[in-house]
Amino acid sequence: QVQLVESGGGLVQAGGSLRLSCAASGSTFSVNVIGWYRQAPGKQRELVAAITSGGTTTYADSMKGRFTISRDNAKNTVYLQMNSLKPEDTAVYYCNAERLWPRWTSWGQGTQVTVSS
């Protein structure tokens, strides 16, 4: 069992930066992948970035060069550094933990990111 708590969201002007944190507790050793997803009103939840237990990262194309995912294993925390934010980045950002086998997934409650023009 993994519990996730996101923080760091807020209101920022276009071009600004935010750093989101995902604090994990529980059986964190069993997690294979932690990802950041976002969901804007009227849209499906989409992957923003992900990092594996081995440190491999992946990003959605629109986030490459602007967002960086990282982790601090000692703190059981994954970060999403968001730079050059755009209004279209406005969404609720969720942290997700996945175990591939046996398969399970855990979601945080989300943190709101609002980027003003």
C-alpha positions in Angstrom: 0.0 0.0 0.0 1.3 3.4 -1.0 -0.3 6.7 0.0 0.5 9.8 -2.0 0.2 13.5 -1.1 0.8 16.2 -3.6 1.7 19.7 -2.8 3.2 22.8 -4.4 0.4 23.8 -6.7 -0.8 27.3 -6.9 -1.3 30.4 -9.1 1.5 31.5 -11.2 1.9 33.8 -14.2 2.8 32.6 -17.6 6.5 32.0 -17.9 6.8 31.3 -14.2 7.8 28.2 -12.3 6.4 25.9 -9.7 7.8 22.8 -8.1 5.3 20.1 -7.2 6.1 17.5 -4.6 4.7 14.0 -4.2 5.3 12.5 -0.8 4.8 8.8 -0.6 4.4 6.6 2.4 3.7 2.9 3.0 5.2 0.2 0.9 7.3 2.5 -1.3 9.9 -0.2 -2.0 7.3 -2.0 -4.1 6.7 0.9 -6.5 8.1 0.5 -10.0 7.0 3.8 -11.5 5.9 7.2 -10.2 4.3 9.5 -12.6 2.8 13.0 -12.7 -0.4 13.3 -14.6 -2.7 16.3 -15.1 -6.3 16.8 -16.0 -7.8 20.0 -17.3 -11.5 20.6 -17.2 -13.2 18.7 -20.0 -10.1 16.7 -20.9 -8.8 13.3 -20.1 -6.1 12.8 -17.6 -2.7 12.8 -19.4 0.8 11.7 -18.5 3.1 14.6 -17.8 6.3 12.8 -16.7 7.3 9.6 -15.0 10.3 8.1 -13.3 11.0 4.5 -12.7 12.6 2.9 -9.7 15.8 2.7 -11.8 15.8 6.4 -12.5 14.6 6.3 -16.1 12.5 9.3 -17.0 9.9 10.0 -19.6 8.1 13.1 -20.6 5.2 14.1 -22.7 6.5 16.0 -25.8 4.9 19.3 -24.8 6.7 19.1 -21.4 10.2 18.2 -22.7 12.6 20.9 -21.9 10.3 22.7 -19.5 9.4 20.1 -16.9 11.8 17.9 -14.9 10.9 14.9 -12.8 13.2 13.8 -10.0 13.1 11.8 -6.9 14.7 11.7 -3.4 14.5 8.2 -2.2 15.6 9.1 1.3 12.6 11.4 1.6 10.2 9.1 -0.4 9.4 12.1 -2.5 9.1 12.8 -6.2 9.3 16.3 -7.6 8.1 17.9 -10.7 9.9 21.1 -11.5 7.8 23.1 -14.0 9.4 26.0 -15.8 8.1 28.3 -18.5 4.6 27.6 -17.6 1.8 28.3 -20.0 -1.9 28.9 -19.5 -2.5 25.5 -21.2 -0.6 23.9 -18.3 -3.5 24.8 -16.0 -4.9 21.6 -14.6 -5.1 19.5 -11.5 -1.8 17.6 -11.2 -1.9 14.1 -9.8 0.9 11.8 -8.5 0.5 8.2 -9.4 2.4 5.2 -8.2 2.4 1.9 -10.1 3.6 -1.6 -9.4 3.8 -3.6 -12.6 3.6 -7.1 -11.1 1.4 -7.8 -9.3 -0.3 -4.9 -10.8 -1.7 -2.1 -8.7 -1.8 1.7 -8.8 -2.3 4.4 -6.3 -3.3 8.0 -6.9 -2.9 11.2 -4.8 -5.7 13.7 -4.3 -4.2 16.2 -6.8 -2.9 19.7 -6.5 -4.3 22.6 -8.6 -1.9 24.5 -10.9 -3.3 27.6 -12.4 -1.3 29.6 -14.9 -2.6 33.1 -15.7 -1.9 34.9 -19.0 
